[in-house]
């Protein structure tokens, strides 16, 4: 658990710094991210029907990758500025909840990767 927490902290710090300095606008990718989330949900159902260590690791890796993109997306939404979409300062609770859920999901998927690889 501690290793997963450390990996999550490093990933979140790196992605937040990336979101601050990149010139690419991730806020316009909301449709792509939503479609990827639906595909991940369907893949999760498939992974539950067809169990296997490899399937679990692939599912958890895709989930961690997707929520890493969501973390960058939500961070840029909070920054506002020259980005296409933004969250207003009055919606700080919503923004904090978005970031919290991104970090928790990344942690859970990394924990699943570590757990599956130790079996």
LOMAR-753227 format. One line per field, with one value per residue: residue in three letters; z negated, x negated, y of N, C-alpha, C in turn. Coordinates in steps of 0.05 Angstrom, whole numbers, plus 32768, in hexadecimal, padded with zeros to 4 digits. Example, Ala and Ser with C-alpha at 12.3 -4.5 7.8 and 13.67 -1.06 7.14 Angstrom:
<rs>
residu <- (ALA / SER)
n.z <- (7F64 / 7F72)
n.x <- (7EF8 / 7EFF)
n.y <- (7F8E / 7FD3)
ca.z <- (7F64 / 7F71)
ca.x <- (7F0A / 7EEF)
ca.y <- (7FA6 / 7FEB)
c.z <- (7F64 / 7F63)
c.x <- (7EF8 / 7EFE)
c.y <- (7FBE / 8001)
</rs>
This chain:
<rs>
residu <- (UNK / UNK / UNK / UNK / UNK / UNK / UNK / UNK / UNK / UNK / UNK / UNK / UNK / UNK / UNK / UNK / UNK / UNK / UNK / UNK / UNK / UNK / UNK / UNK / UNK / UNK / UNK / UNK / UNK / UNK / UNK / UNK / UNK / UNK / UNK / UNK / UNK / UNK / UNK / UNK / UNK / UNK / UNK / UNK / UNK / UNK / UNK / UNK / UNK / UNK / UNK / UNK / UNK / UNK / UNK / UNK / UNK / UNK / UNK / UNK / UNK / UNK / UNK / UNK / UNK / UNK / UNK / UNK / UNK / UNK / UNK / UNK / UNK / UNK / UNK / UNK / UNK / UNK / UNK / UNK / UNK / UNK / UNK / UNK / UNK / UNK / UNK / UNK / UNK / UNK / UNK / UNK / UNK / UNK / UNK / UNK / UNK / UNK / UNK / UNK / UNK / UNK / UNK / UNK / UNK / UNK / UNK / UNK / UNK / UNK / UNK / UNK / UNK / UNK / UNK / UNK / UNK / UNK / UNK)
n.z <- (8000 / 7FF0 / 8017 / 8045 / 8037 / 8036 / 806C / 8085 / 8070 / 8087 / 80BE / 80C1 / 80B1 / 80DB / 8108 / 80FC / 80FD / 8133 / 8149 / 813C / 815A / 8190 / 81D5 / 81F1 / 81F5 / 81CC / 81BD / 81E5 / 81F0 / 81DA / 81EF / 8207 / 81D9 / 81BC / 81DE / 81DC / 81A7 / 81A6 / 81C7 / 81A7 / 817C / 8195 / 81A3 / 8170 / 815F / 8183 / 8171 / 8140 / 814E / 816B / 8148 / 8133 / 8128 / 814B / 8166 / 813B / 812E / 815E / 8160 / 8131 / 813D / 816A / 8151 / 812B / 814E / 816A / 8141 / 8134 / 815F / 8156 / 8127 / 8139 / 815C / 8138 / 8117 / 813B / 8146 / 8116 / 8116 / 813E / 8162 / 81A0 / 81B4 / 81D5 / 81B9 / 8176 / 812D / 8102 / 80CC / 80A3 / 80A2 / 8082 / 805F / 807F / 80A3 / 8081 / 8071 / 80A2 / 80AC / 807F / 8088 / 80B7 / 80A5 / 807E / 809E / 80C0 / 8098 / 8087 / 80B6 / 80BE / 8090 / 809B / 80C7 / 80AE / 8089 / 80AB / 80C7 / 80A0 / 8096)
n.x <- (7FEF / 7FD9 / 7FB2 / 7FD2 / 7FEB / 7FC0 / 7FAF / 7FDD / 7FDC / 7FAE / 7FBB / 7FE8 / 7FD3 / 7FAE / 7FD0 / 7FF0 / 7FCB / 7FBE / 7FF0 / 7FF1 / 7FC7 / 7FCB / 7FD9 / 8002 / 8048 / 8070 / 80A5 / 80CB / 80D3 / 80FE / 8127 / 810C / 80F4 / 8121 / 8137 / 810D / 8111 / 8142 / 8135 / 810D / 812E / 814E / 8125 / 8115 / 8142 / 813D / 810B / 811A / 813B / 8118 / 80EA / 80A6 / 8060 / 8041 / 806A / 807E / 8052 / 804B / 807D / 807A / 804D / 805E / 8088 / 806B / 804D / 8076 / 808E / 8063 / 8060 / 8091 / 8083 / 805E / 8080 / 80A9 / 8089 / 8077 / 80A9 / 80B4 / 808D / 809B / 8095 / 8076 / 808C / 80BD / 80EC / 8103 / 8105 / 812B / 8116 / 813B / 814D / 812D / 8131 / 8146 / 811C / 80F2 / 8107 / 8107 / 80CF / 80C1 / 80DD / 80C3 / 808E / 8098 / 80AD / 8081 / 805D / 8079 / 8079 / 8041 / 8035 / 8051 / 8033 / 8001 / 8012 / 8024 / 7FF6 / 7FD7 / 7FEC)
n.y <- (7FE8 / 8019 / 801F / 8026 / 8055 / 8078 / 8075 / 808A / 80BE / 80D3 / 80CF / 80F0 / 8122 / 812A / 812B / 8157 / 8181 / 817C / 818A / 81C0 / 81D7 / 81C7 / 81D5 / 81C0 / 81BA / 8199 / 819E / 819D / 8169 / 814D / 812D / 8102 / 80ED / 80DD / 80B5 / 8091 / 8083 / 8067 / 803D / 8025 / 8016 / 7FEE / 7FCB / 7FBD / 7F9F / 7F75 / 7F61 / 7F4F / 7F24 / 7F03 / 7EEB / 7EF5 / 7EFD / 7F1C / 7F39 / 7F57 / 7F77 / 7F94 / 7FAF / 7FCE / 7FED / 800A / 8026 / 8045 / 8064 / 8080 / 809E / 80BD / 80DE / 80F8 / 8113 / 8139 / 8155 / 8168 / 8188 / 81B0 / 81C5 / 81DE / 8204 / 8228 / 8263 / 8267 / 823A / 8210 / 8201 / 820D / 820B / 8231 / 825D / 825C / 8228 / 8207 / 81DC / 81B3 / 81AF / 819E / 816D / 8151 / 814D / 812F / 80FF / 80EE / 80E5 / 80BD / 8094 / 808A / 8077 / 8048 / 8029 / 8022 / 8006 / 7FD8 / 7FC6 / 7FBB / 7F95 / 7F6C / 7F5F / 7F48 / 7F16)
ca.z <- (8000 / 7FEF / 8031 / 8057 / 802F / 8040 / 808A / 808B / 806A / 809C / 80D7 / 80BF / 80B2 / 80F6 / 811A / 80F5 / 8108 / 8150 / 8150 / 8139 / 816D / 81AC / 81E7 / 81FC / 81E6 / 81C8 / 81B6 / 81FC / 81F3 / 81C8 / 81FD / 8209 / 81BF / 81B5 / 81EE / 81D1 / 818D / 81AC / 81D1 / 818F / 816E / 81A4 / 81A0 / 8155 / 815F / 8191 / 815F / 812A / 8159 / 8172 / 8134 / 8139 / 811E / 8160 / 816A / 8125 / 8131 / 8175 / 8158 / 811D / 814A / 817A / 813E / 8120 / 8164 / 8170 / 812B / 8135 / 8172 / 8148 / 8114 / 8149 / 8166 / 8122 / 810E / 814E / 8143 / 80FF / 811C / 814F / 8173 / 81BD / 81BB / 81E2 / 81A4 / 815B / 8116 / 80F5 / 80B0 / 8091 / 80A2 / 8077 / 8053 / 8096 / 80AE / 806E / 8073 / 80BB / 80A8 / 806B / 8095 / 80CA / 8095 / 8072 / 80B3 / 80C7 / 8082 / 8088 / 80CD / 80B9 / 807C / 80AA / 80D7 / 809C / 807E / 80C0 / 80CE / 808A / 8094)
ca.x <- (8000 / 7FC8 / 7FA5 / 7FE6 / 7FEF / 7FA8 / 7FB0 / 7FF3 / 7FD3 / 7F9A / 7FCA / 7FFA / 7FC2 / 7FA3 / 7FE6 / 7FF8 / 7FB6 / 7FC1 / 8007 / 7FEB / 7FB4 / 7FCF / 7FE8 / 8019 / 8060 / 807F / 80C1 / 80DC / 80D4 / 8112 / 8136 / 80FA / 80F1 / 813A / 8139 / 80F9 / 811C / 8156 / 8126 / 8101 / 8143 / 8154 / 810E / 8117 / 8156 / 8130 / 80F6 / 8128 / 8145 / 8101 / 80D5 / 808A / 804C / 803A / 8081 / 8080 / 803C / 8052 / 8093 / 8071 / 803B / 806F / 8096 / 8058 / 8047 / 808D / 8092 / 804D / 8069 / 80A5 / 8076 / 8054 / 8098 / 80B5 / 8076 / 8079 / 80C3 / 80B2 / 807B / 80A9 / 8082 / 8079 / 8098 / 80D7 / 8101 / 80F8 / 8118 / 812A / 810C / 8151 / 8151 / 8115 / 8137 / 8148 / 8101 / 80E3 / 8112 / 80FD / 80B3 / 80C0 / 80E5 / 80AE / 8078 / 80A0 / 80AF / 8065 / 8053 / 8086 / 806F / 8025 / 8037 / 8059 / 801C / 7FEE / 801E / 8025 / 7FDB / 7FCB / 7FF8)
ca.y <- (8000 / 8030 / 8022 / 8031 / 8071 / 8087 / 8077 / 809C / 80D9 / 80DB / 80D2 / 8108 / 8139 / 812D / 8132 / 8172 / 8192 / 817B / 819A / 81DC / 81E1 / 81BF / 81E8 / 81B1 / 81BF / 8180 / 81A3 / 8197 / 814C / 8141 / 8118 / 80EB / 80E1 / 80CF / 809D / 807E / 8079 / 8053 / 8025 / 8019 / 8008 / 7FD6 / 7FB9 / 7FB3 / 7F8A / 7F5E / 7F57 / 7F40 / 7F0B / 7EF3 / 7EF1 / 7EEF / 7F10 / 7F2F / 7F4A / 7F6A / 7F8B / 7FA6 / 7FC0 / 7FE2 / 7FFF / 801D / 8038 / 8059 / 8077 / 8091 / 80B2 / 80CF / 80F3 / 8108 / 8125 / 8150 / 8163 / 8177 / 819D / 81C6 / 81D2 / 81EF / 821B / 823C / 8272 / 8266 / 8220 / 8212 / 8200 / 8211 / 820A / 824B / 825C / 8256 / 820B / 81FB / 81C1 / 81A0 / 81AB / 818D / 8152 / 8145 / 8146 / 811A / 80E6 / 80E6 / 80DA / 80A3 / 8080 / 8082 / 8066 / 802E / 8019 / 801B / 7FF1 / 7FBF / 7FBD / 7FB0 / 7F7C / 7F57 / 7F57 / 7F38 / 7EFB)
c.z <- (8000 / 800A / 8046 / 8051 / 8039 / 805E / 8092 / 8086 / 807F / 80B6 / 80D6 / 80BF / 80CE / 810A / 8115 / 8100 / 8127 / 8158 / 814F / 8150 / 818A / 81BB / 81F3 / 81EA / 81E4 / 81C2 / 81CD / 8200 / 81E3 / 81D5 / 8200 / 81EF / 81B6 / 81C4 / 81E3 / 81B7 / 8192 / 81B6 / 81BA / 817F / 817B / 81A2 / 8184 / 8152 / 816D / 817F / 8148 / 8134 / 8160 / 815F / 813D / 812F / 8132 / 8166 / 8154 / 8127 / 8148 / 816E / 8145 / 812A / 815B / 8168 / 8133 / 8136 / 816A / 815A / 8129 / 8149 / 8165 / 8134 / 8122 / 8152 / 814F / 8117 / 8121 / 814D / 812B / 8105 / 812C / 8162 / 8190 / 81C7 / 81C5 / 81CD / 8189 / 8146 / 8108 / 80D8 / 809C / 808F / 8097 / 806A / 8069 / 80A1 / 809B / 806E / 808C / 80B7 / 8094 / 8078 / 80A9 / 80BB / 8089 / 8087 / 80BD / 80B2 / 8083 / 809F / 80C9 / 80A4 / 8088 / 80BB / 80C5 / 8090 / 8093 / 80C8 / 80B8 / 8088 / 80A2)
c.x <- (7FEF / 7FBA / 7FB9 / 7FEB / 7FD8 / 7FA8 / 7FC6 / 7FEA / 7FC0 / 7FA9 / 7FDA / 7FE9 / 7FB7 / 7FB9 / 7FF0 / 7FE4 / 7FB8 / 7FD9 / 8002 / 7FDA / 7FBA / 7FDF / 8000 / 8031 / 8070 / 809D / 80D4 / 80E0 / 80EA / 8122 / 8125 / 80F7 / 810A / 813D / 8125 / 8102 / 8131 / 8149 / 8119 / 8116 / 814B / 813E / 810D / 812B / 814A / 811B / 8102 / 8132 / 812E / 80EA / 80B9 / 8078 / 8045 / 8051 / 8083 / 806A / 8041 / 8068 / 808A / 805E / 804A / 807E / 8084 / 8051 / 805D / 8090 / 807A / 8054 / 807F / 8099 / 806B / 806B / 80A4 / 80A3 / 8077 / 8094 / 80C3 / 80A1 / 8089 / 8096 / 8089 / 8085 / 80B5 / 80EE / 80F3 / 810E / 8115 / 8121 / 8122 / 8157 / 8139 / 8119 / 8139 / 812D / 80F0 / 80ED / 8108 / 80E0 / 80B1 / 80C8 / 80D0 / 8097 / 8080 / 80A2 / 8093 / 8059 / 805F / 807C / 8052 / 8024 / 803F / 8042 / 8008 / 7FF8 / 801E / 8009 / 7FCD / 7FD6 / 7FE7)
c.y <- (8019 / 8035 / 802E / 804E / 8083 / 808B / 808B / 80B9 / 80E4 / 80E1 / 80EC / 8122 / 813F / 8136 / 814F / 8186 / 8193 / 818C / 81B8 / 81E7 / 81DB / 81D4 / 81DA / 81B4 / 81A5 / 8185 / 819E / 8179 / 813E / 812B / 80FF / 80DD / 80D2 / 80B5 / 8088 / 8073 / 8064 / 803A / 8016 / 800A / 7FEE / 7FC1 / 7FAD / 7F9C / 7F71 / 7F51 / 7F47 / 7F25 / 7EF8 / 7EF9 / 7EE8 / 7F05 / 7F25 / 7F43 / 7F5F / 7F80 / 7F9E / 7FB9 / 7FD6 / 7FF6 / 8014 / 8030 / 804D / 806D / 808A / 80A6 / 80C4 / 80E6 / 8104 / 811B / 813D / 8161 / 8174 / 818D / 81B5 / 81D4 / 81E5 / 8208 / 8230 / 8249 / 826F / 824B / 8223 / 8212 / 8204 / 820E / 8225 / 8248 / 8255 / 8238 / 81FC / 81E0 / 81AC / 819A / 8199 / 8171 / 8143 / 813C / 812E / 80FF / 80DC / 80D9 / 80BF / 808D / 8077 / 8070 / 804A / 801D / 8011 / 8005 / 7FD7 / 7FB4 / 7FAF / 7F95 / 7F66 / 7F4D / 7F46 / 7F1C / 7EE7)
</rs>
